[in-house]
Amino acid sequence: MAAALNVPQLASSINSPVSKRGVLTIHGYGVSVRMRSAHLEIEEGVGPDRRTIRLARVGHGLKRLVCISEDGFVTLSALKWLSEIGASFVMLDRLGKVLFVTGPTASSDSRLRHAQSLALGNGSALAISKELI
């Protein structure tokens, strides 16, 4: 018995709505970001020119979801899903002003923070800056 195709998958390199750098930008009126059947479902656009994007938990390459809209909703379960995969969420108004940002948290190394705070006073910051330039 041959296997049946259940859910069609898009070729990630050609048809994926997520850019090569992992950014997905959505905009429009009545934007919605929610979970449906364990997939992140995004509806965006203006008037009859709307699209629906469904992202599975793996294989999407999403690192940042940028929403340029002030109208619509994002569910808590969608924000949790983004957090679990290590992606950030950014909400901008139509002029580019940042309204909301959330992102993954990195582990905190107290020795690194201490060295960074002392770098300006002990000359390390200047040496690092010269090396970078």
C-alpha positions in Angstrom: 0.0 0.0 0.0 1.4 3.4 -1.0 1.6 6.2 1.4 -0.9 9.0 0.9 -0.1 12.6 1.0 -1.8 14.1 4.0 -0.5 17.6 4.4 1.2 19.3 1.5 4.5 20.9 2.5 5.9 24.0 0.8 9.5 23.9 -0.5 11.2 26.0 2.2 13.7 27.6 -0.1 11.2 28.8 -2.8 7.7 29.2 -1.4 8.3 29.9 2.2 6.9 33.2 3.6 9.8 33.3 6.0 12.9 35.1 4.6 16.3 33.4 4.4 17.3 35.3 7.6 14.3 33.9 9.5 12.1 37.0 9.4 8.4 37.0 8.6 6.8 40.4 8.3 3.0 40.7 8.4 0.8 43.8 8.0 -2.8 44.9 7.4 -6.0 45.3 9.3 -7.5 42.6 11.5 -4.2 40.7 11.8 -4.5 37.5 13.8 -1.8 35.3 15.2 -3.1 32.2 17.0 -2.6 28.5 17.4 -4.7 26.1 15.4 -4.1 22.3 15.4 -0.6 22.7 16.9 0.4 25.1 14.1 0.9 28.9 14.3 -1.8 30.4 12.1 -1.3 33.9 10.8 -3.9 35.9 8.9 -2.9 39.2 7.5 -3.6 41.6 4.6 -6.0 44.4 3.6 -9.5 43.8 2.3 -9.9 41.0 -0.2 -6.1 40.8 -0.5 -5.5 38.6 2.6 -3.5 35.5 3.1 -3.2 32.8 5.7 0.1 31.4 6.8 0.5 28.2 8.8 3.8 27.2 10.4 4.5 23.8 11.9 6.7 23.5 14.9 9.7 22.4 12.8 11.1 23.2 9.4 10.0 26.8 9.1 13.2 28.7 10.0 11.3 31.5 11.8 13.5 33.6 14.1 11.5 36.9 14.2 7.9 37.7 13.6 7.4 41.4 12.8 3.8 42.7 12.9 3.2 46.2 11.3 -0.4 46.8 12.5 -2.4 48.3 15.3 -5.5 46.3 14.6 -6.0 42.6 15.4 -4.9 40.1 18.0 -2.2 37.7 19.2 -3.1 34.9 21.5 -1.1 34.0 24.6 -0.6 30.5 23.2 0.9 31.9 20.1 3.4 34.0 22.1 4.2 30.9 24.1 4.8 28.9 20.9 7.1 31.7 19.6 9.0 31.6 22.9 9.4 27.8 22.9 11.0 27.8 19.4 13.3 30.7 20.3 11.7 33.3 18.0 11.0 37.0 18.9 7.8 39.0 18.3 8.0 42.7 17.3 5.0 45.0 16.9 5.4 48.3 15.0 3.0 51.0 14.2 2.6 52.2 10.5 5.4 54.8 11.0 7.9 52.2 12.4 7.6 53.1 16.1 8.2 50.1 18.3 5.1 49.3 20.3 5.9 45.8 21.7 8.9 43.5 21.7 9.4 40.0 23.2 12.1 37.6 22.6 14.0 34.6 23.9 16.1 34.9 27.0 19.7 33.9 27.1 21.4 32.2 29.9 23.0 34.7 32.3 26.7 34.3 33.0 27.5 36.5 36.0 31.3 36.4 35.2 30.7 37.7 31.7 28.5 40.6 33.0 31.1 41.5 35.6 33.9 41.6 33.0 31.7 43.7 30.7 31.0 46.2 33.5 34.7 46.5 34.3 35.9 46.7 30.6 35.5 50.5 30.3 37.6 51.2 33.4 40.4 48.8 32.9 41.1 49.5 29.2 39.8 46.2 27.8 36.9 48.1 26.0 39.4 50.3 24.1 41.5 47.3 23.1 38.5 45.4 21.8 37.2 48.4 19.9 40.6 48.9 18.2 40.6 45.2 17.2 37.1 45.4 15.8 37.9 48.6 13.8 
